């Protein structure tokens, strides 16, 4: 899979590195701001209260 992504990214080595960083940043933002907040209420350890 990573080889396929590397092959389809445009440009030479500098372009591929920039594209890789942008792709990783986009996936990270999507996970942090969309996926994790959506999944958090479904996690089983949210009902724990500490007194």
N, C-alpha and C positions, 0 to 999 in steps of 0.2 A: 504494500500500500504506500509506504513512504517513497519507494522508488518511483511509483506512478505519479505521485504528487510532485516529486522533484523534476520528473521529465516534462510535466505539463506546465510548470511555471515558466513564464517568459524570461528572456534575457540570458546573459551569460552568468557567471558566478555571482557578481554583485547583485544583479537583478533577482536571482534565485534566493540569495540570502535575505534581501529586503522583503521579497514576497513571502518567504518562510516566516520571518518575524511578524509581518502583518497578519498572516494566517493564524499564527499562534496567539497573537493579541486578540484577534476577532473571536476565536473560539473561547479564550479565557473570559472575555467580556460577556459573551453569550451565556456561559456557564454561571458566572458570578451574579449577573443581574436578571437572568430569566429562569434558568433551570433550577439552581439551588433554592431561590425563594419559593418556587412552585412546589418543590419536593419537601421542604422543611416541615410543613404542618403534618405530613404523612409519616414522619419518622417516629419510631416508638418511644424514644427517650425524651419527648417533649412534655410528658405528664409528670415528671419528677419534681417534687417540691422539697426544698432544703430548709429546715427550721433550726 
